[in-house]
Amino acid sequence: RTRVTAGTFCHASSGGLSARSGDTEMNEQSQMDAAFLDELRTYHEIQKWLYHEARLLDEERFEEWLALLTPDIHYWLPLRENRFRKDRRPAPTPATSASVYNEEFADLELRIKRFDTGLVWSEDPAPRLCRTISNIEVLGEVPGNDAESGLSVHSNISVLRSRRQDEENTFNAKRQDLFRKVDGRWKLARRHILATHHVFLDENVCLFF
């Protein structure tokens, strides 16, 4: 894969190109190859993480899912606004937007504990869920302090929910995630969910994206 050929070394030995320049070029190529492999490795790790998360949520293995999150997780699903293109108001924030989810770790934990009370009638019997993850992009490291730094990742999600006899809906959203390595393992520190729906055409949105 290097651009240094056998002919190049023959020419170098005759004085036209120094062996040092050939070594430099090979070292630069090796560094590029190593960086590329690191990117591939990171992408594969994140891809596996997202697929594993989808399966845990489909199977309602919520305690295992919580273990994938950092203690300072922020999980945000704002309600979408219909804006004209000329509307230049700032984008909504967790502090200014009406939200379906605007949660920290303890809030997510409390939502999950509700399922064990037997009082969440809308989710009993349990729905049948199938999550599909696509368009995964690892966008790179985000600099900053410990609370804001991490690996930025974009993905799309489609959730098919089937309930009772004939109730079926599909929810679609884009996700902007922030991952951090904790004890050598990736954990989710931020999730901003941007649903394609302005109005959720279902009785509730009692599910995780």
C-alpha positions as CSV (number, residue, x, y, z in Angstrom):
1,R,0.0,0.0,0.0
2,T,3.0,2.3,0.3
3,R,4.1,4.4,-2.7
4,V,7.7,3.5,-2.2
5,T,8.6,0.8,-4.9
6,A,11.5,-1.5,-5.4
7,G,12.6,0.8,-8.2
8,T,12.7,3.7,-5.9
9,F,15.2,1.9,-3.6
10,C,17.4,1.0,-6.6
11,H,17.4,4.6,-7.6
12,A,18.1,5.7,-4.1
13,S,21.1,3.5,-3.9
14,S,22.5,5.3,-6.9
15,G,22.2,8.6,-5.2
16,G,19.0,10.0,-6.8
17,L,16.9,9.6,-3.7
18,S,18.2,9.1,-0.2
19,A,17.2,6.0,1.8
20,R,16.1,8.4,4.6
21,S,13.4,10.0,2.4
22,G,12.1,6.5,1.6
23,D,12.0,5.6,5.3
24,T,10.2,8.9,6.0
25,E,7.5,8.2,3.4
26,M,7.0,4.7,4.7
27,N,6.7,5.9,8.3
28,E,4.1,8.5,7.2
29,Q,2.1,5.9,5.3
30,S,2.3,3.6,8.4
31,Q,1.0,6.3,10.6
32,M,-1.9,7.0,8.2
33,D,-2.7,3.3,8.1
34,A,-2.7,3.1,11.9
35,A,-5.0,6.1,12.2
36,F,-7.3,4.6,9.6
37,L,-7.5,1.3,11.5
38,D,-8.2,3.2,14.7
39,E,-11.1,4.9,13.0
40,L,-12.4,1.6,11.8
41,R,-12.1,0.1,15.2
42,T,-13.9,2.9,16.9
43,Y,-16.7,2.8,14.3
44,H,-17.1,-0.9,14.7
45,E,-17.2,-0.6,18.5
46,I,-19.9,2.2,18.4
47,Q,-21.9,0.2,15.8
48,K,-21.9,-2.9,18.0
49,W,-22.8,-0.8,21.1
50,L,-25.8,0.8,19.3
51,Y,-27.0,-2.6,18.0
52,H,-26.6,-4.2,21.5
53,E,-28.5,-1.3,23.1
54,A,-31.4,-1.7,20.6
55,R,-31.7,-5.4,21.5
56,L,-31.6,-4.7,25.3
57,L,-34.5,-2.2,24.9
58,D,-36.5,-4.4,22.6
59,E,-36.2,-7.2,25.2
60,E,-36.9,-4.8,28.1
61,R,-33.6,-5.5,29.8
62,F,-33.7,-2.1,31.4
63,E,-31.3,-2.6,34.2
64,E,-28.6,-3.8,31.7
65,W,-29.4,-0.7,29.6
66,L,-28.9,1.6,32.6
67,A,-25.5,0.1,33.1
68,L,-24.5,1.5,29.6
69,L,-25.2,5.1,30.7
70,T,-22.9,7.5,32.6
71,P,-24.2,8.8,36.0
72,D,-24.4,12.3,34.5
73,I,-26.5,11.2,31.4
74,H,-28.8,13.8,29.9
75,Y,-31.6,12.3,27.8
76,W,-33.6,14.8,25.8
77,L,-36.5,14.4,23.4
78,P,-38.1,17.8,22.7
79,L,-41.4,18.4,21.0
80,R,-40.9,19.6,17.5
81,E,-42.0,23.0,16.4
82,N,-43.3,23.9,12.9
83,R,-41.4,26.9,11.9
84,F,-41.3,28.9,8.7
85,R,-38.0,28.9,6.9
86,K,-37.6,32.6,7.6
87,D,-38.0,32.1,11.3
88,R,-34.6,32.9,12.8
89,R,-35.3,32.3,16.4
90,P,-32.6,30.3,18.3
91,A,-33.0,26.5,18.3
92,P,-34.9,25.1,21.3
93,T,-32.8,24.0,24.3
94,P,-33.7,21.8,27.3
95,A,-34.3,24.9,29.3
96,T,-36.7,26.5,26.8
97,S,-38.4,23.7,25.0
98,A,-41.4,21.6,25.9
99,S,-40.1,18.0,26.1
100,V,-41.3,14.4,26.1
101,Y,-38.0,13.5,27.9
102,N,-35.7,15.9,29.6
103,E,-34.1,13.4,32.0
104,E,-31.1,12.6,34.1
105,F,-30.1,9.2,35.4
106,A,-32.4,9.2,38.4
107,D,-35.4,10.1,36.2
108,L,-34.7,7.3,33.7
109,E,-34.3,4.9,36.6
110,L,-37.7,6.0,38.1
111,R,-39.5,5.5,34.7
112,I,-38.2,2.0,34.6
113,K,-39.2,1.2,38.1
114,R,-42.8,2.2,37.2
115,F,-43.0,-0.9,35.0
116,D,-42.6,-3.1,38.1
117,T,-45.6,-1.5,39.9
118,G,-48.2,-3.2,37.8
119,L,-49.9,0.2,37.5
120,V,-48.7,1.1,34.0
121,W,-51.9,-0.1,32.3
122,S,-51.0,1.2,28.9
123,E,-47.9,-1.0,28.8
124,D,-49.5,-4.2,30.2
125,P,-49.5,-6.6,28.4
126,A,-46.1,-5.6,27.2
127,P,-45.9,-4.2,23.7
128,R,-43.9,-5.9,20.9
129,L,-41.0,-3.6,19.9
130,C,-38.5,-3.7,17.0
131,R,-35.8,-1.1,16.8
132,T,-33.8,-0.5,13.6
133,I,-30.6,1.6,13.7
134,S,-29.2,3.2,10.6
135,N,-27.0,6.0,9.2
136,I,-24.4,5.7,12.0
137,E,-21.7,8.4,11.7
138,V,-18.8,8.8,14.1
139,L,-18.3,12.5,13.9
140,G,-15.2,12.8,16.1
141,E,-14.0,13.9,19.5
142,V,-15.7,16.9,21.2
143,P,-13.2,18.8,23.3
144,G,-14.1,20.4,26.6
145,N,-14.2,19.7,30.3
146,D,-15.1,16.2,31.6
147,A,-18.8,16.9,31.5
148,E,-19.0,18.0,27.9
149,S,-16.2,16.1,26.2
150,G,-16.5,12.8,24.4
151,L,-17.1,11.1,21.1
152,S,-19.9,12.6,19.0
153,V,-22.1,10.1,17.1
154,H,-25.1,10.5,14.8
155,S,-27.6,7.8,14.1
156,N,-31.2,7.3,12.9
157,I,-33.7,5.0,14.7
158,S,-37.0,3.6,13.7
159,V,-39.2,1.9,16.4
160,L,-42.1,-0.4,15.4
161,R,-44.5,-0.8,18.3
162,S,-47.3,-3.3,18.2
163,R,-49.8,-3.5,21.1
164,R,-52.9,-5.5,22.1
165,Q,-54.8,-6.9,19.1
166,D,-54.3,-4.4,16.2
167,E,-52.6,-1.3,17.5
168,E,-49.4,-0.6,15.5
169,N,-47.3,2.5,15.1
170,T,-43.8,3.5,13.9
171,F,-41.7,6.2,15.5
172,N,-38.8,7.7,13.6
173,A,-36.1,9.9,15.0
174,K,-32.5,11.2,14.6
175,R,-30.2,10.9,17.5
176,Q,-27.1,13.0,18.5
177,D,-25.1,11.0,21.1
178,L,-22.0,11.7,23.1
179,F,-20.0,8.7,24.3
180,R,-17.2,8.5,26.8
181,K,-14.8,5.6,27.7
182,V,-15.3,4.6,31.3
183,D,-12.9,1.8,32.5
184,G,-12.2,0.9,28.9
185,R,-15.9,0.6,27.9
186,W,-18.0,3.1,25.9
187,K,-20.9,4.6,27.9
188,L,-23.6,7.1,26.7
189,A,-23.3,10.5,28.3
190,R,-25.7,12.6,26.2
191,R,-28.6,11.8,23.9
192,H,-30.5,14.4,21.9
193,I,-33.5,12.8,20.1
194,L,-35.0,14.7,17.2
195,A,-38.3,13.0,16.2
196,T,-39.7,13.4,12.7
197,H,-43.2,13.7,14.2
198,H,-44.7,17.0,15.2
199,V,-47.5,15.2,16.9
200,F,-47.1,11.6,18.1
201,L,-50.1,9.7,16.7
202,D,-50.4,7.3,19.5
203,E,-51.9,7.2,23.0
204,N,-48.5,7.5,24.6
205,V,-44.8,7.6,23.9
206,C,-43.8,5.2,26.7
207,L,-40.6,3.9,25.1
208,F,-36.9,4.8,24.8
209,F,-35.2,5.9,21.6
